[in-house]
């Protein structure tokens, strides 16, 4: 019996020893050589899943397949029309090409649809609108005269609905650009959708208005003319706006509503290839993106709720002469066409169209997952989800920490204090993950090396992503290496690192939600999958079995990794080309670095610290640092030169200006010529200096305090806003302006009160002119014939005032009056300073020989958007 007892005790001891050995095995770090494979798995996931799905485009339908695929969008036909549009060349407002040829072209294409239309089912009305008007646009009054739109209304004969769906895009282009992507691509898509609707037996309830906008690049005059004046505008209850900041690829839904989430429901149900995110909407509306669309005009002056979609791929050719037919694939047209056709069919049968205001339910949160499906919900639902998962994460972290105290027999205070240290390390890692890429951007800016990634965008991996990864894992790795805890098992320590990231995300989610930023859904998605993994680990007791919990957690992070890498890759594809036109005053690398850092934090926040499961994690950090160093060396070589001819150009906007300054007595105090540069990127003129002589180039900032509008004919509000950062290059030869801008004083009348004077003027000139007005000291502008909005809000609008004027098919002079008051009533001395600029944008306006040579001397990697301009300064 005693022998049996001794035997049982030996067995119990053996079992205990075996359990301890097994537990030690589960807690033993894995060999170091598995660590690179671990990180490469995530890289492989990106290239195997995210990259192909991001670039996926549907198979285009050919004309010969139309009979077997009735009702489907036919990309081949649309592509043929796009080729004809491309061959027409630039379409500038005021030119015969835009005002006559394009109008006839559009009418012919519409007539070709009418010939095949089912007249027994549908009726079509066509109108060519010619309109004049004005509105406040940022810091200027935007006036237009006789601009044109081509408009089609298609309705079902059996319908009596008075609610119309409006579809808008534009056919006019920027100077020097054929505009095949922006936005001929969208115009031909609309024409094919019109054809499919008009020939289908699948009827719809609400009429559809197709607005082919002839003056969007002015800016946004055609849409204002329609929504403020056209006979059909009051019936337009919903909008689909189509534009582009690139050429080809997939179109993104980046604005919706506002306050009409039912539109998102139709997008979810109808769009075959969804691509959308609330984050894009909030970034765009924050003014970070240097663009605007007609959507804002319809929203503000309608108001018409809608969806704003734009092509975003290959933004390098946007607004350049390389925006041509050959960079837009037929598959891309099919992608946009299928989405638009399905969406139109859905909304033009929507019950909500009868009374859209009754369905105004607040903002929505929306996003697609890898283009496979679309998610949307109300902002109120988003708040509930955000807070639910944030608090669930906090509670489960507390449960996990309590569980650790029970299994390790440690006190709650010791576990809590250790977790507190790890949370501080998490904060440090978060700051470093953001800070190191931003620091890189600062260094590159200080060395005049910004935008090295413009052509070779893969450089961002080494320049910004790897430093962010280093920052993310460095604090934890140093802590585990230099101060290993003997009381708390290493697997628990690593779990605490994940818990610390969870707590930080939960706090951020609560804060961001509290300030009504809907992009808080990003934090919610991270928390959703981590909370799910933590629940399973706790219930299955994997939580307490060495590193086994990490396997489940890593598997659960695959979905958020795929989404976040897809999302931020999308943003980089969109934003990197924009850095070439972001302006000179802001370091564009900071925006790219921030996007890379945020993408890294969201995609790798939970999985990167797991490199500490492997031995020698410091080697992994060293490897990432080595990659960063190698990429830095590559980026300062010729590979990192931002520009390439035709594909990744440097945008140089400049005017060939003839200036004349007239004094009060009519004498001419200045008569000179030069090139006025509105440079588009941070590198300024430095890339041009090797080939061009810029020794006399001066900054205009030094003269802006003494000369109205810095003494230059800034074009629109964006040019004028950046005028202090502009450059002036004098030239000896006089600029030969291909036209005359004439300001005539018709009369000057001192009114009966003796303290007020009224001036009457007539202005004649090219299709685009600007008037700048600055009363002298002690003089106040009381009234004028322009919009009164500026004068009614003196707190917001200060002199000099900017009135931009453009005409389409009617070049009649503009007559205007000004009423000014002066306390002493002395009107025989200077009262008003006025600047008049005339802009000759069209390719039909000939440049003088000196200007042509200057343009020819520019490097081949430059795209010049240039034209002659006059600037006359008067004093009255």
ZAMARGU-4260 file (C-alpha; in steps of 0.2 Angstrom, whole numbers, plus 5000, padded with zeros to 4 digits):
<rodrens>
0) 5000/5000/5000 | 5014/5012/5004 | 5023/5007/4988 | 5007/5011/4979 | 5005/5028/4988
5) 5023/5032/4983 | 5020/5027/4965 | 5004/5039/4964 | 5015/5053/4971 | 5028/5050/4958
10) 5015/5050/4945 | 5007/5067/4951 | 5025/5075/4952 | 5028/5069/4934 | 5011/5076/4928
15) 5015/5092/4936 | 5032/5093/4928 | 5025/5089/4911 | 5012/5103/4913 | 5026/5115/4918
20) 5036/5109/4903 | 5022/5111/4891 | 5018/5128/4899 | 5036/5133/4897 | 5035/5128/4879
25) 5020/5138/4876 | 5029/5153/4883 | 5045/5151/4875 | 5049/5164/4861 | 5049/5157/4843
30) 5065/5156/4833 | 5070/5173/4826 | 5070/5168/4808 | 5051/5166/4808 | 5049/5185/4811
35) 5053/5191/4793 | 5041/5178/4786 | 5028/5184/4799 | 5029/5202/4792 | 5030/5196/4774
40) 5014/5187/4776 | 5005/5204/4778 | 5014/5211/4763 | 5009/5196/4753 | 4991/5198/4758
45) 4991/5216/4752 | 4998/5211/4735 | 4988/5195/4733 | 4971/5202/4739 | 4971/5221/4740
50) 4980/5226/4725 | 4971/5215/4713 | 4954/5220/4720 | 4958/5239/4720 | 4963/5238/4701
55) 4948/5226/4696 | 4938/5232/4682 | 4923/5223/4674 | 4924/5215/4656 | 4918/5228/4644
60) 4902/5224/4633 | 4905/5226/4614 | 4892/5232/4602 | 4890/5215/4594 | 4885/5208/4611
65) 4871/5220/4614 | 4858/5208/4607 | 4863/5195/4619 | 4865/5207/4634 | 4850/5218/4633
70) 4849/5233/4644 | 4867/5232/4649 | 4879/5247/4647 | 4889/5245/4631 | 4907/5252/4634
75) 4912/5250/4616 | 4900/5263/4609 | 4904/5275/4623 | 4922/5273/4619 | 4919/5277/4600
80) 4910/5293/4605 | 4925/5297/4617 | 4937/5296/4603 | 4927/5309/4593 | 4927/5320/4608
85) 4946/5318/4610 | 4949/5323/4592 | 4940/5339/4594 | 4953/5346/4605 | 4952/5358/4620
90) 4935/5366/4623 | 4937/5383/4631 | 4922/5393/4636 | 4920/5408/4624 | 4928/5398/4609
95) 4918/5392/4594 | 4924/5375/4599 | 4915/5375/4615 | 4900/5386/4611 | 4896/5380/4593
100) 4905/5364/4589 | 4902/5355/4605 | 4884/5361/4606 | 4881/5354/4589 | 4891/5338/4593
105) 4880/5335/4609 | 4864/5338/4599 | 4869/5326/4586 | 4873/5312/4599 | 4856/5316/4607
110) 4847/5315/4591 | 4855/5298/4587 | 4848/5292/4603 | 4831/5299/4599 | 4831/5289/4582
115) 4832/5273/4592 | 4821/5278/4606 | 4805/5268/4610 | 4793/5282/4606 | 4778/5272/4612
120) 4785/5272/4629 | 4796/5287/4632 | 4796/5306/4627 | 4812/5316/4626 | 4814/5335/4627
125) 4830/5344/4623 | 4835/5362/4627 | 4850/5372/4624 | 4851/5385/4639 | 4859/5401/4637
130) 4861/5411/4654 | 4869/5425/4663 | 4870/5427/4681 | 4882/5429/4696 | 4886/5422/4713
135) 4898/5423/4727 | 4912/5411/4725 | 4924/5411/4740 | 4933/5428/4739 | 4926/5434/4723
140) 4910/5438/4713 | 4909/5425/4699 | 4899/5433/4685 | 4895/5425/4668 | 4886/5430/4653
145) 4878/5419/4640 | 4886/5403/4645 | 4878/5387/4638 | 4871/5370/4644 | 4864/5356/4633
150) 4850/5348/4643 | 4839/5332/4640 | 4824/5327/4649 | 4818/5309/4647 | 4802/5304/4654
155) 4790/5289/4653 | 4773/5293/4645 | 4763/5284/4658 | 4771/5294/4672 | 4764/5310/4680
160) 4778/5312/4692 | 4785/5330/4694 | 4800/5325/4704 | 4816/5323/4692 | 4832/5315/4695
165) 4847/5326/4689 | 4863/5319/4681 | 4877/5332/4678 | 4894/5332/4670 | 4903/5345/4660
170) 4911/5345/4643 | 4922/5361/4644 | 4940/5360/4648 | 4955/5368/4656 | 4967/5378/4644
175) 4979/5367/4635 | 4969/5351/4640 | 4958/5340/4629 | 4949/5335/4644 | 4945/5317/4639
180) 4946/5311/4657 | 4939/5328/4664 | 4926/5325/4660 | 4923/5319/4642 | 4923/5301/4650
185) 4908/5306/4661 | 4899/5314/4646 | 4900/5299/4635 | 4895/5288/4650 | 4879/5299/4652
190) 4875/5298/4633 | 4876/5279/4634 | 4865/5278/4649 | 4853/5289/4641 | 4852/5277/4626
195) 4850/5262/4637 | 4835/5270/4646 | 4827/5277/4630 | 4828/5260/4622 | 4823/5249/4637
200) 4806/5241/4640 | 4810/5243/4659 | 4801/5259/4662 | 4804/5271/4677 | 4793/5282/4687
205) 4802/5299/4689 | 4809/5309/4674 | 4828/5310/4672 | 4836/5326/4667 | 4854/5325/4659
210) 4863/5341/4661 | 4878/5342/4649 | 4887/5357/4657 | 4896/5369/4646 | 4905/5380/4659
215) 4912/5370/4674 | 4930/5375/4673 | 4926/5394/4674 | 4923/5389/4689 | 4906/5381/4691
220) 4896/5393/4681 | 4885/5381/4670 | 4878/5372/4686 | 4874/5389/4694 | 4865/5394/4678
225) 4855/5378/4677 | 4850/5377/4696 | 4846/5396/4698 | 4837/5399/4681 | 4832/5384/4671
230) 4813/5379/4670 | 4816/5361/4675 | 4828/5365/4690 | 4814/5367/4703 | 4808/5349/4700
235) 4825/5341/4702 | 4824/5332/4719 | 4840/5322/4718 | 4857/5323/4710 | 4871/5312/4703
240) 4886/5323/4699 | 4900/5316/4689 | 4917/5323/4688 | 4935/5318/4687 | 4952/5322/4695
245) 4961/5309/4684 | 4958/5298/4669 | 4952/5280/4669 | 4951/5268/4684 | 4936/5267/4696
250) 4925/5281/4701 | 4924/5285/4719 | 4908/5291/4729 | 4916/5304/4740 | 4901/5315/4744
255) 4883/5311/4748 | 4867/5320/4754 | 4869/5330/4764 | 4856/5323/4777 | 4848/5311/4764
260) 4855/5293/4769 | 4841/5285/4758 | 4853/5289/4743 | 4866/5278/4751 | 4853/5264/4752
265) 4851/5265/4733 | 4869/5266/4730 | 4871/5250/4741 | 4857/5241/4732 | 4862/5247/4714
270) 4880/5250/4712 | 4889/5234/4705 | 4906/5240/4709 | 4906/5251/4725 | 4920/5262/4729
275) 4916/5275/4743 | 4921/5281/4760 | 4915/5294/4773 | 4933/5298/4776 | 4935/5305/4758
280) 4919/5316/4761 | 4926/5323/4777 | 4943/5326/4770 | 4936/5334/4754 | 4924/5345/4764
285) 4938/5351/4775 | 4947/5359/4760 | 4962/5348/4760 | 4960/5343/4742 | 4963/5357/4730
290) 4948/5354/4719 | 4929/5358/4719 | 4914/5351/4710 | 4897/5356/4704 | 4890/5346/4718
295) 4893/5361/4730 | 4883/5373/4718 | 4868/5361/4718 | 4869/5358/4737 | 4870/5377/4741
300) 4859/5385/4728 | 4846/5371/4725 | 4847/5364/4738 | 4847/5347/4729 | 4853/5332/4739
305) 4864/5320/4729 | 4879/5309/4726 | 4896/5316/4720 | 4907/5303/4711 | 4923/5306/4702
310) 4936/5296/4693 | 4952/5297/4703 | 4965/5285/4695 | 4980/5293/4686 | 4978/5310/4693
315) 4995/5314/4685 | 4987/5319/4669 | 4972/5329/4676 | 4971/5346/4668 | 4986/5343/4657
320) 4988/5340/4638 | 4991/5322/4642 | 4973/5319/4647 | 4969/5310/4631 | 4960/5295/4624
325) 4974/5283/4626 | 4975/5283/4645 | 4957/5278/4648 | 4953/5260/4646 | 4936/5253/4639
330) 4935/5243/4655 | 4935/5259/4665 | 4921/5266/4655 | 4911/5249/4658 | 4914/5251/4677
335) 4907/5268/4678 | 4893/5265/4666 | 4887/5249/4675 | 4887/5259/4691 | 4878/5274/4684
340) 4865/5265/4674 | 4860/5254/4689 | 4860/5269/4701 | 4849/5279/4689 | 4837/5265/4687
345) 4836/5263/4706 | 4833/5281/4710 | 4822/5286/4696 | 4810/5273/4703 | 4813/5278/4722
350) 4798/5281/4733 | 4808/5294/4742 | 4808/5305/4726 | 4790/5310/4729 | 4795/5319/4745
355) 4813/5320/4748 | 4812/5332/4762 | 4802/5319/4772 | 4817/5307/4771 | 4830/5320/4777
360) 4836/5309/4792 | 4854/5316/4795 | 4871/5311/4789 | 4877/5294/4785 | 4892/5283/4788
365) 4897/5274/4772 | 4911/5263/4765 | 4915/5249/4753 | 4925/5233/4758 | 4938/5230/4744
370) 4925/5234/4731 | 4915/5218/4736 | 4901/5226/4745 | 4895/5242/4752 | 4890/5247/4770
375) 4880/5262/4776 | 4871/5267/4791 | 4864/5283/4799 | 4876/5294/4809 | 4865/5290/4825
380) 4868/5272/4822 | 4886/5275/4820 | 4887/5284/4837 | 4879/5269/4845 | 4891/5257/4837
385) 4906/5267/4841 | 4902/5269/4859 | 4896/5251/4861 | 4912/5244/4854 | 4923/5257/4863
390) 4916/5253/4880 | 4915/5234/4876 | 4934/5235/4873 | 4937/5244/4889 | 4927/5231/4899
395) 4934/5216/4891 | 4952/5223/4894 | 4947/5224/4913 | 4941/5206/4912 | 4957/5200/4904
400) 4968/5209/4917 | 4957/5201/4931 | 4959/5184/4923 | 4978/5187/4923 | 4978/5190/4942
405) 4968/5174/4945 | 4980/5163/4934 | 4996/5170/4940 | 4992/5173/4958 | 4998/5191/4956
410) 4989/5205/4965 | 4978/5216/4955 | 4988/5232/4959 | 5004/5224/4952 | 4995/5219/4935
415) 4987/5236/4934 | 5003/5245/4937 | 5012/5235/4924 | 4997/5238/4912 | 4999/5257/4916
420) 5017/5256/4910 | 5012/5247/4894 | 4999/5260/4891 | 5012/5274/4892 | 5023/5264/4880
425) 5008/5262/4868 | 5006/5281/4869 | 5024/5283/4865 | 5023/5271/4851 | 5008/5280/4844
430) 5017/5296/4845 | 5032/5289/4837 | 5022/5280/4823 | 5015/5297/4818 | 5030/5307/4822
435) 5044/5298/4813 | 5036/5299/4796 | 5032/5317/4799 | 5050/5320/4804 | 5056/5312/4788
440) 5044/5324/4778 | 5052/5339/4788 | 5070/5333/4784 | 5066/5331/4765 | 5058/5348/4765
445) 5073/5356/4773 | 5084/5348/4760 | 5072/5353/4745 | 5069/5335/4741 | 5050/5335/4743
450) 5039/5324/4732 | 5052/5311/4728 | 5038/5298/4727 | 5028/5307/4714 | 5034/5296/4700
455) 5040/5281/4710 | 5026/5280/4723 | 5033/5264/4730 | 5046/5275/4739 | 5033/5279/4752
460) 5035/5261/4759 | 5053/5265/4765 | 5052/5283/4768 | 5036/5283/4778 | 5028/5266/4781
465) 5044/5258/4788 | 5048/5273/4800 | 5030/5272/4806 | 5032/5253/4809 | 5048/5256/4819
470) 5039/5269/4830 | 5025/5257/4833 | 5035/5243/4840 | 5050/5252/4847 | 5044/5256/4864
475) 5037/5239/4868 | 5053/5230/4860 | 5065/5240/4870 | 5055/5238/4886 | 5054/5219/4884
480) 5072/5218/4879 | 5079/5229/4893 | 5067/5226/4907 | 5060/5209/4906 | 5047/5205/4919
485) 5050/5189/4929 | 5033/5190/4938 | 5021/5191/4923 | 5023/5179/4909 | 5029/5185/4893
490) 5013/5180/4884 | 5003/5190/4896 | 5014/5205/4893 | 5011/5204/4874 | 4992/5203/4878
495) 4994/5219/4888 | 5002/5227/4873 | 4987/5223/4863 | 4975/5229/4877 | 4984/5245/4878
500) 4981/5248/4859 | 4963/5243/4862 | 4961/5256/4876 | 4969/5270/4866 | 4958/5266/4851
505) 4943/5266/4862 | 4947/5283/4870 | 4950/5290/4853 | 4934/5283/4846 | 4924/5291/4860
510) 4933/5308/4858 | 4931/5308/4839 | 4913/5303/4840 | 4910/5316/4853 | 4916/5330/4840
515) 4905/5322/4827 | 4918/5316/4815 | 4910/5301/4806 | 4927/5294/4801 | 4927/5287/4819
520) 4921/5271/4811 | 4939/5267/4807 | 4942/5265/4826 | 4926/5255/4828 | 4931/5242/4815
525) 4948/5240/4823 | 4939/5237/4840 | 4926/5226/4833 | 4938/5213/4827 | 4949/5214/4843
530) 4934/5213/4854 | 4928/5198/4845 | 4945/5189/4846 | 4947/5193/4864 | 4929/5186/4868
535) 4934/5170/4860 | 4951/5169/4868 | 4943/5171/4885 | 4929/5159/4882 | 4940/5145/4875
540) 4954/5148/4888 | 4967/5151/4874 | 4969/5167/4884 | 4979/5158/4896 | 4988/5145/4885
545) 5005/5154/4881 | 5005/5162/4864 | 4990/5152/4857 | 4979/5168/4859 | 4990/5177/4847
550) 4986/5165/4833 | 4967/5169/4834 | 4970/5187/4836 | 4981/5188/4821 | 4968/5178/4811
555) 4955/5190/4816 | 4965/5205/4811 | 4966/5199/4793 | 4950/5207/4789 | 4954/5224/4796
560) 4971/5224/4789 | 4964/5221/4771 | 4952/5235/4774 | 4964/5248/4781 | 4978/5244/4768
565) 4965/5245/4754 | 4958/5262/4761 | 4974/5270/4763 | 4981/5263/4747 | 4966/5271/4739
570) 4970/5288/4747 | 4988/5287/4742 | 4983/5284/4724 | 4972/5299/4724 | 4982/5311/4734
575) 5000/5308/4728 | 4996/5316/4711 | 4988/5330/4720 | 5005/5335/4728 | 5010/5342/4711
580) 4997/5355/4712 | 4995/5357/4731 | 5004/5374/4731 | 5020/5381/4737 | 5016/5386/4755
585) 5012/5369/4762 | 5024/5354/4763 | 5015/5340/4754 | 5026/5327/4761 | 5017/5330/4778
590) 5001/5324/4771 | 5008/5309/4762 | 5017/5305/4778 | 5002/5307/4789 | 4992/5295/4777
595) 5005/5282/4778 | 5007/5284/4797 | 4988/5282/4799 | 4987/5267/4788 | 5001/5259/4797
600) 4994/5262/4814 | 4976/5255/4809 | 4983/5241/4798 | 4997/5235/4810 | 4992/5242/4827
605) 4988/5225/4834 | 4999/5214/4824 | 5016/5223/4823 | 5020/5221/4842 | 5018/5202/4840
610) 5036/5202/4833 | 5041/5201/4851 | 5035/5183/4850 | 5050/5179/4841 | 5068/5180/4847
615) 5079/5195/4843 | 5065/5207/4839 | 5078/5221/4839 | 5085/5213/4823 | 5068/5216/4815
620) 5068/5234/4820 | 5086/5235/4813 | 5080/5227/4797 | 5066/5240/4795 | 5079/5254/4798
625) 5090/5247/4785 | 5076/5247/4772 | 5072/5265/4777 | 5091/5269/4774 | 5091/5261/4757
630) 5076/5269/4752 | 5083/5286/4757 | 5098/5283/4747 | 5087/5278/4732 | 5076/5294/4734
635) 5090/5306/4733 | 5096/5298/4717 | 5089/5301/4700 | 5075/5289/4704 | 5069/5301/4717
640) 5067/5316/4705 | 5049/5319/4705 | 5045/5322/4687 | 5044/5312/4671 | 5039/5318/4653
645) 5021/5314/4648 | 5017/5303/4663 | 5022/5313/4679 | 5024/5331/4674 | 5028/5347/4684
650) 5014/5359/4683 | 5019/5377/4679 | 5006/5390/4678 | 5011/5406/4671 | 5005/5422/4662
655) 5013/5432/4649 | 5008/5449/4656 | 5008/5467/4649 | 5006/5479/4663 | 5001/5498/4663
660) 4999/5508/4678 | 4989/5525/4675 | 4990/5538/4688 | 4976/5550/4693 | 4981/5563/4680
665) 4981/5550/4666 | 5000/5548/4665 | 5008/5531/4664 | 5019/5527/4678 | 5023/5509/4674
670) 5023/5500/4657 | 5032/5484/4658 | 5031/5465/4653 | 5035/5449/4662 | 5030/5432/4667
675) 5019/5430/4682 | 5021/5412/4689 | 5008/5404/4700 | 5019/5389/4704 | 5010/5373/4709
680) 5022/5363/4720 | 5034/5365/4734 | 5049/5364/4724 | 5045/5381/4716 | 5056/5385/4701
685) 5071/5375/4707 | 5068/5360/4695 | 5068/5373/4680 | 5084/5383/4685 | 5096/5370/4677
690) 5089/5374/4660 | 5081/5392/4662 | 5088/5408/4667 | 5079/5413/4683 | 5092/5425/4690
695) 5080/5440/4689 | 5065/5430/4697 | 5057/5439/4712 | 5045/5435/4725 | 5029/5446/4724
700) 5027/5446/4743 | 5039/5461/4745 | 5027/5472/4734 | 5010/5466/4740 | 5009/5479/4754
705) 5012/5493/4742 | 5003/5487/4726 | 4984/5482/4725 | 4983/5463/4722 | 5002/5463/4722
710) 5002/5471/4705 | 4997/5456/4695 | 4982/5450/4686 | 4978/5435/4697 | 4965/5424/4688
715) 4953/5416/4700 | 4951/5415/4719 | 4964/5401/4720 | 4977/5412/4710 | 4972/5427/4721
720) 4973/5417/4737 | 4991/5412/4733 | 4997/5428/4725 | 5009/5432/4739 | 5019/5416/4735
725) 5019/5420/4717 | 5034/5425/4706 | 5038/5438/4693 | 5051/5437/4680 | 5053/5453/4670
730) 5057/5453/4652 | 5064/5466/4641 | 5053/5463/4626 | 5035/5469/4627 | 5022/5456/4628
735) 5010/5456/4613 | 4993/5453/4620 | 4981/5446/4606 | 4967/5458/4610 | 4962/5474/4618
740) 4954/5476/4635 | 4946/5493/4636 | 4938/5502/4652 | 4928/5518/4648 | 4922/5530/4661
745) 4905/5535/4655 | 4901/5548/4668 | 4906/5554/4686 | 4892/5562/4696 | 4893/5570/4713
750) 4876/5566/4721 | 4866/5579/4730 | 4872/5576/4748 | 4889/5582/4742 | 4898/5567/4751
755) 4894/5553/4738 | 4900/5550/4720 | 4894/5539/4707 | 4904/5532/4693 | 4898/5523/4677
760) 4909/5512/4667 | 4909/5501/4652 | 4921/5487/4650 | 4925/5478/4634 | 4937/5463/4632
765) 4941/5445/4630 | 4930/5430/4637 | 4938/5432/4654 | 4941/5448/4664 | 4943/5453/4682
770) 4939/5469/4690 | 4949/5474/4706 | 4942/5488/4717 | 4951/5497/4732 | 4944/5513/4739
775) 4957/5525/4745 | 4959/5529/4763 | 4944/5538/4771 | 4933/5532/4756 | 4919/5519/4758
780) 4911/5508/4744 | 4892/5511/4747 | 4884/5502/4732 | 4888/5495/4715 | 4879/5486/4701
785) 4886/5469/4706 | 4880/5457/4719 | 4878/5465/4735 | 4884/5451/4746 | 4902/5458/4748
790) 4896/5475/4753 | 4882/5468/4765 | 4895/5458/4775 | 4910/5470/4778 | 4916/5460/4792
795) 4920/5445/4780 | 4924/5454/4764 | 4938/5467/4764 | 4945/5478/4749 | 4952/5475/4737
800) 4936/5467/4730 | 4937/5455/4716 | 4924/5453/4702 | 4927/5440/4689 | 4918/5441/4673
805) 4916/5428/4659 | 4906/5427/4643 | 4901/5412/4632 | 4892/5416/4616 | 4889/5435/4619
810) 4904/5447/4620 | 4893/5462/4623 | 4902/5475/4635 | 4898/5475/4653 | 4892/5491/4660
815) 4893/5494/4679 | 4892/5508/4692 | 4900/5511/4708 | 4894/5523/4722 | 4907/5529/4735
820) 4906/5540/4750 | 4920/5552/4757 | 4917/5562/4773 | 4926/5578/4767 | 4917/5578/4750
825) 4933/5581/4740 | 4931/5571/4724 | 4944/5581/4714 | 4957/5570/4721 | 4960/5551/4721
830) 4945/5541/4727 | 4947/5524/4720 | 4960/5512/4714 | 4954/5500/4700 | 4963/5485/4691
835) 4957/5477/4675 | 4964/5461/4669 | 4961/5453/4652 | 4964/5434/4650 | 4967/5426/4633
840) 4966/5408/4638 | 4962/5400/4622 | 4974/5390/4610 | 4967/5401/4596 | 4975/5416/4604
845) 4993/5417/4597 | 5007/5419/4608 | 5021/5431/4603 | 5038/5424/4597 | 5047/5428/4613
850) 5034/5419/4623 | 5034/5404/4611 | 5052/5402/4613 | 5051/5403/4632 | 5038/5389/4632
855) 5049/5379/4620 | 5064/5381/4632 | 5055/5373/4646 | 5061/5356/4651 | 5051/5341/4643
860) 5045/5336/4660 | 5035/5352/4662 | 5016/5355/4657 | 5014/5373/4656 | 4996/5380/4658
865) 4999/5398/4651 | 4991/5412/4642 | 4994/5430/4638 | 4986/5443/4649 | 4985/5462/4651
870) 4984/5471/4668 | 4979/5490/4668 | 4979/5499/4685 | 4968/5515/4685 | 4966/5529/4699
875) 4950/5539/4699
</rodrens>
